[in-house]
Amino acid sequence: MWVFLGKRLLLVLLTLLGLTVVVFVVSHVTPGDPARLAAGPDASQEQIALIRTEFGLDRSLPVQYAIYLKGVLQGNFGRSIRTRRDVSDDIKVFLPATLELVFFTMGLAAVLGILFGILAAAYRDTWLDHLLRLVSIGGVAVPMFWLALMLQLLIALKFNLLPSGGRLAIAMSPPTTITGFFLVDALLTGNWAAVGSALTHLVLPALVLSSPSLAAVTRMMRADMLDTISREYVVNARANGLPERLIVAKYVLKNALIPTVTLIGLRYGWMLGGTVLVETVFDWPGIGLYAVQSSVAADFMPVMAVTLVIGLNFALANLVVDLLYGVLDPRVRYA
């Protein structure tokens, strides 16, 4: 097991190293001069040259990459030309908002997706099965940006049931920072007004972000449940007179969860990438919106930092999935 864990950790490090090379090269070969954009339209050539020197943009790409990689290993992602702050400090400010949205959304998609998949398999070919399959197909087929705009127009603007964007009500102060998650911090400090505001602001972006994952988990869980139910050991357990609930919980559900856990881990990484769109539409102050604003300003350092953070989370999610395999299927521990 320790050898397996060591191999996976080494693979994560090599993946992140390759990611730094790809992101750095792509960011620096795209059109646009970040020094000129930061200096403004009326800046002189001398001012542009000073900014280029200040941020190390006057050096060759290999030298810039070596400096950047050294800084990353030390936890330093460079400075943002747009905000004039260390990118690490910006990430610390914006990352909790994104993680709060992703964790809430992932929990919603995983719990409801597994539940819907079990119900669809248990009531196969009934109206409930057809309804859940229709919802799952719609979740995959409907583009997130269209769904986000429609929910804003109908629920937020027309019926005024939920806020159209932001993380808290405009006139409300954030709760005392403990974890950086507004909902959790408000619960821990007993700030019930902030709890209600944070929860209502989470609903629409979470619904949009969870729609593809909820649909995929539901379809995967249904297919795995139906496949497992037809296995010989399940048929034998039913022939021996075991209660149906025990058969589903002990024999069917545990084995059917293995492929679904893989899908959930992969969807976690996709959700982090999907926050770029959702945060932009709902004005959610996370790393996705931060990356979009930085890319518009040709500010390379924040874009590279956000990409590395998402890549690291994706790699760690896959590592956790591999370890969960060992819990759900003991044979994997000795592979």
C-alpha positions as CSV (number, residue, x, y, z in Angstrom):
1,M,0.0,0.0,0.0
2,W,2.8,2.4,0.9
3,V,4.6,1.6,-2.4
4,F,1.3,2.4,-4.3
5,L,0.9,5.6,-2.4
6,G,4.5,6.7,-3.2
7,K,4.1,6.0,-6.9
8,R,0.9,8.0,-7.0
9,L,2.6,11.0,-5.2
10,L,5.5,10.9,-7.6
11,L,3.1,10.9,-10.5
12,V,1.3,13.9,-9.0
13,L,4.6,15.8,-8.8
14,L,5.6,15.0,-12.4
15,T,2.1,16.0,-13.6
16,L,2.3,19.3,-11.9
17,L,5.8,19.9,-13.2
18,G,4.6,19.3,-16.8
19,L,1.6,21.5,-16.1
20,T,3.9,24.4,-15.1
21,V,5.8,24.1,-18.4
22,V,2.7,24.0,-20.6
23,V,1.0,26.9,-18.8
24,F,4.1,29.0,-18.7
25,V,4.8,28.6,-22.5
26,V,1.1,29.1,-23.5
27,S,0.8,32.2,-21.3
28,H,3.9,33.8,-22.8
29,V,3.3,33.1,-26.4
30,T,-0.2,34.6,-26.5
31,P,-0.5,38.0,-28.2
32,G,-0.5,41.1,-26.0
33,D,2.1,43.0,-24.0
34,P,1.2,42.9,-20.3
35,A,3.7,45.7,-19.5
36,R,2.0,48.0,-22.0
37,L,-1.4,47.2,-20.7
38,A,-0.3,47.8,-17.1
39,A,1.3,51.1,-17.9
40,G,-1.8,52.5,-19.7
41,P,-2.4,53.9,-23.1
42,D,-0.6,57.2,-22.4
43,A,2.6,55.7,-21.0
44,S,6.0,56.4,-22.6
45,Q,8.4,53.8,-23.8
46,E,10.6,54.4,-20.8
47,Q,7.7,53.7,-18.4
48,I,6.8,50.5,-20.2
49,A,10.5,49.4,-20.1
50,L,10.6,50.1,-16.3
51,I,7.5,47.9,-15.7
52,R,8.9,45.2,-18.0
53,T,12.1,45.2,-15.9
54,E,10.3,45.4,-12.6
55,F,8.3,42.2,-13.4
56,G,11.2,40.4,-15.1
57,L,9.6,40.4,-18.6
58,D,12.8,41.6,-20.2
59,R,14.5,38.3,-19.6
60,S,14.5,35.2,-21.9
61,L,11.7,32.7,-21.5
62,P,14.0,29.9,-20.0
63,V,15.3,32.4,-17.4
64,Q,11.8,33.5,-16.6
65,Y,10.6,29.9,-16.2
66,A,13.5,29.0,-13.9
67,I,12.8,32.0,-11.7
68,Y,9.1,31.2,-11.7
69,L,9.6,27.5,-10.9
70,K,11.9,28.4,-8.0
71,G,9.3,30.7,-6.7
72,V,6.5,28.2,-7.0
73,L,8.6,25.6,-5.0
74,Q,8.9,28.3,-2.3
75,G,5.2,29.1,-2.4
76,N,5.7,32.3,-4.3
77,F,3.6,32.7,-7.5
78,G,5.0,36.1,-8.4
79,R,3.3,39.5,-8.5
80,S,0.1,40.5,-10.3
81,I,0.6,43.4,-12.7
82,R,-3.1,44.2,-12.4
83,T,-3.5,44.2,-8.6
84,R,0.2,44.9,-7.8
85,R,0.0,42.4,-5.0
86,D,1.6,39.0,-4.5
87,V,-0.4,36.4,-6.4
88,S,-0.2,34.1,-3.3
89,D,-2.0,36.7,-1.2
90,D,-4.7,37.0,-3.9
91,I,-5.2,33.2,-4.0
92,K,-5.6,33.1,-0.3
93,V,-8.3,35.7,-0.5
94,F,-10.2,34.2,-3.5
95,L,-9.7,30.4,-3.1
96,P,-12.0,29.9,-0.1
97,A,-14.9,31.3,-2.0
98,T,-14.3,28.9,-4.9
99,L,-13.8,25.9,-2.6
100,E,-17.0,26.7,-0.7
101,L,-19.0,26.7,-3.9
102,V,-17.3,23.6,-5.2
103,F,-17.7,21.6,-1.9
104,F,-21.3,22.6,-1.6
105,T,-22.0,21.7,-5.2
106,M,-20.1,18.4,-5.1
107,G,-22.0,17.3,-2.0
108,L,-25.3,18.2,-3.7
109,A,-24.4,16.4,-6.9
110,A,-23.0,13.3,-5.1
111,V,-25.8,12.8,-2.6
112,L,-28.6,13.5,-5.0
113,G,-26.9,11.7,-7.9
114,I,-26.4,8.5,-5.9
115,L,-30.0,8.7,-4.5
116,F,-31.5,9.3,-7.9
117,G,-29.4,6.4,-9.4
118,I,-30.6,4.0,-6.7
119,L,-34.2,5.0,-7.2
120,A,-34.0,4.8,-10.9
121,A,-32.5,1.3,-10.7
122,A,-34.9,0.1,-8.0
123,Y,-37.9,1.3,-10.0
124,R,-36.6,0.4,-13.4
125,D,-38.9,1.2,-16.4
126,T,-41.4,3.0,-14.2
127,W,-42.5,6.6,-14.6
128,L,-39.9,7.6,-11.9
129,D,-37.1,5.9,-13.8
130,H,-38.1,7.7,-17.0
131,L,-38.4,11.1,-15.2
132,L,-34.9,10.7,-13.6
133,R,-33.4,9.6,-16.9
134,L,-35.0,12.6,-18.7
135,V,-33.5,15.0,-16.0
136,S,-30.1,13.4,-16.3
137,I,-30.1,13.8,-20.1
138,G,-31.1,17.4,-19.8
139,G,-28.4,18.1,-17.3
140,V,-25.7,16.8,-19.7
141,A,-27.3,18.5,-22.8
142,V,-28.1,22.0,-21.5
143,P,-25.1,24.4,-21.6
144,M,-24.2,25.8,-18.2
145,F,-24.0,29.4,-19.4
146,W,-27.5,29.2,-20.9
147,L,-28.9,27.6,-17.7
148,A,-27.2,30.2,-15.6
149,L,-28.7,33.1,-17.6
150,M,-32.1,31.6,-17.6
151,L,-32.1,31.0,-13.9
152,Q,-31.0,34.6,-13.3
153,L,-33.7,36.0,-15.6
154,L,-36.5,33.8,-14.2
155,I,-35.8,33.1,-10.5
156,A,-33.7,36.2,-9.6
157,L,-35.0,39.0,-11.8
158,K,-38.6,38.0,-12.7
159,F,-39.8,36.3,-9.5
160,N,-37.2,37.8,-7.2
161,L,-36.9,34.5,-5.3
162,L,-33.1,34.3,-5.0
163,P,-30.2,36.8,-5.5
164,S,-28.7,37.0,-9.0
165,G,-25.1,37.1,-7.9
166,G,-22.5,37.9,-5.2
167,R,-21.7,35.9,-2.1
168,L,-23.6,37.9,0.5
169,A,-26.2,40.7,0.6
170,I,-24.6,44.0,-0.4
171,A,-25.4,45.7,2.9
172,M,-24.2,42.7,5.0
173,S,-20.8,42.4,6.5
174,P,-19.0,39.1,6.2
175,P,-18.9,36.8,9.2
176,T,-15.8,36.6,11.4
177,T,-13.2,34.7,9.4
178,I,-12.5,31.2,10.8
179,T,-12.4,28.9,7.7
180,G,-12.9,31.5,4.9
181,F,-16.2,29.7,4.1
182,F,-19.0,32.2,4.8
183,L,-21.6,29.6,5.4
184,V,-19.4,27.6,7.9
185,D,-18.1,30.8,9.6
186,A,-21.6,32.2,10.0
187,L,-22.7,28.9,11.6
188,L,-19.8,28.7,13.9
189,T,-20.3,32.3,15.1
190,G,-24.1,32.0,15.3
191,N,-24.6,34.8,12.7
192,W,-28.0,33.4,11.5
193,A,-28.7,36.4,9.2
194,A,-25.3,35.7,7.4
195,V,-26.2,31.9,7.3
196,G,-29.4,32.7,5.4
197,S,-27.8,35.2,3.1
198,A,-24.8,32.9,2.3
199,L,-27.1,29.9,1.6
200,T,-29.5,31.8,-0.7
201,H,-26.5,33.2,-2.6
202,L,-25.1,29.7,-3.0
203,V,-28.3,28.1,-4.5
204,L,-28.3,29.4,-8.1
205,P,-24.5,28.9,-8.8
206,A,-24.6,25.5,-7.1
207,L,-27.6,24.4,-9.2
208,V,-25.8,25.5,-12.4
209,L,-22.4,24.0,-11.5
210,S,-23.9,20.7,-10.3
211,S,-26.2,20.0,-13.3
212,P,-23.7,18.1,-15.5
213,S,-22.2,16.2,-12.5
214,L,-25.6,15.4,-11.0
215,A,-26.7,14.0,-14.4
216,A,-23.5,12.0,-14.9
217,V,-23.6,10.5,-11.4
218,T,-27.2,9.6,-11.7
219,R,-26.7,7.8,-15.0
220,M,-23.5,6.0,-13.8
221,M,-25.1,4.9,-10.5
222,R,-28.2,3.6,-12.2
223,A,-26.2,1.6,-14.8
224,D,-23.8,0.1,-12.1
225,M,-26.8,-0.8,-9.8
226,L,-28.5,-2.6,-12.7
227,D,-25.3,-4.4,-13.6
228,T,-24.6,-5.5,-10.0
229,I,-28.1,-6.6,-9.4
230,S,-27.8,-9.2,-12.1
231,R,-24.5,-10.7,-10.7
232,E,-24.6,-14.3,-9.5
233,Y,-23.7,-13.5,-5.8
234,V,-26.7,-11.2,-5.7
235,V,-29.0,-13.8,-7.2
236,N,-27.7,-16.4,-4.7
237,A,-28.2,-14.0,-1.7
238,R,-31.8,-13.4,-2.8
239,A,-32.3,-17.1,-3.3
240,N,-31.1,-17.7,0.3
241,G,-33.9,-15.5,1.5
242,L,-31.9,-12.5,2.6
243,P,-33.9,-9.3,3.0
244,E,-33.9,-7.1,-0.1
245,R,-32.7,-4.0,1.9
246,L,-29.7,-6.0,3.2
247,I,-28.9,-7.2,-0.3
248,V,-29.0,-3.7,-1.7
249,A,-27.0,-2.1,1.1
250,K,-24.4,-4.9,1.6
251,Y,-23.9,-6.4,-1.8
252,V,-25.2,-4.1,-4.5
253,L,-24.6,-0.6,-3.3
254,K,-21.0,-1.1,-2.1
255,N,-19.9,-2.7,-5.4
256,A,-21.8,-0.3,-7.5
257,L,-20.2,2.7,-5.8
258,I,-16.7,1.9,-7.0
259,P,-17.1,3.3,-10.6
260,T,-19.3,6.2,-9.2
261,V,-16.5,7.2,-6.8
262,T,-14.1,7.5,-9.7
263,L,-16.6,9.7,-11.6
264,I,-17.2,11.9,-8.5
265,G,-13.4,12.4,-8.2
266,L,-13.1,13.4,-11.8
267,R,-16.1,15.7,-11.6
268,Y,-14.5,17.5,-8.7
269,G,-11.7,18.6,-11.0
270,W,-14.1,19.6,-13.7
271,M,-16.1,21.6,-11.3
272,L,-13.1,23.6,-10.3
273,G,-12.6,24.4,-14.0
274,G,-16.3,25.1,-14.4
275,T,-16.2,27.8,-11.8
276,V,-14.5,30.1,-14.3
277,L,-17.8,30.4,-16.2
278,V,-20.2,30.2,-13.2
279,E,-18.3,32.7,-11.1
280,T,-18.2,35.2,-14.0
281,V,-22.0,34.9,-14.6
282,F,-22.9,35.1,-10.9
283,D,-20.1,37.6,-10.0
284,W,-18.9,35.1,-7.4
285,P,-15.5,36.4,-6.0
286,G,-13.4,33.2,-6.4
287,I,-10.3,32.2,-8.3
288,G,-12.4,31.7,-11.5
289,L,-13.5,35.3,-11.7
290,Y,-10.0,36.3,-10.6
291,A,-8.5,34.3,-13.5
292,V,-10.9,35.8,-16.1
293,Q,-10.2,39.4,-15.0
294,S,-6.4,38.7,-15.1
295,S,-6.6,37.1,-18.5
296,V,-8.4,40.1,-19.9
297,A,-5.6,42.3,-18.6
298,A,-2.9,39.8,-20.0
299,D,-1.7,39.3,-16.4
300,F,0.1,36.0,-16.8
301,M,1.0,35.2,-13.2
302,P,-2.5,34.9,-11.7
303,V,-3.7,32.8,-14.6
304,M,-0.8,30.4,-14.2
305,A,-1.3,30.3,-10.4
306,V,-5.0,29.5,-10.8
307,T,-4.2,26.8,-13.3
308,L,-1.7,25.2,-11.0
309,V,-4.2,25.3,-8.0
310,I,-6.9,23.6,-10.1
311,G,-4.4,21.1,-11.4
312,L,-3.2,20.3,-7.9
313,N,-6.7,19.8,-6.6
314,F,-7.5,17.6,-9.6
315,A,-4.4,15.4,-8.9
316,L,-5.2,15.2,-5.2
317,A,-8.8,14.3,-6.0
318,N,-7.6,11.4,-8.2
319,L,-5.2,10.3,-5.4
320,V,-8.1,10.2,-2.8
321,V,-10.2,8.2,-5.3
322,D,-7.4,5.7,-5.6
323,L,-7.2,5.4,-1.8
324,L,-11.0,5.0,-1.6
325,Y,-10.7,2.1,-4.0
326,G,-8.7,0.3,-1.3
327,V,-11.6,0.8,1.2
328,L,-14.4,-0.3,-1.2
329,D,-12.4,-3.1,-2.8
330,P,-9.7,-4.7,-0.6
331,R,-8.1,-6.4,-3.7
332,V,-6.8,-3.0,-4.8
333,R,-4.6,-2.6,-1.7
334,Y,-2.4,-5.4,-3.0
335,A,-2.3,-4.4,-6.6
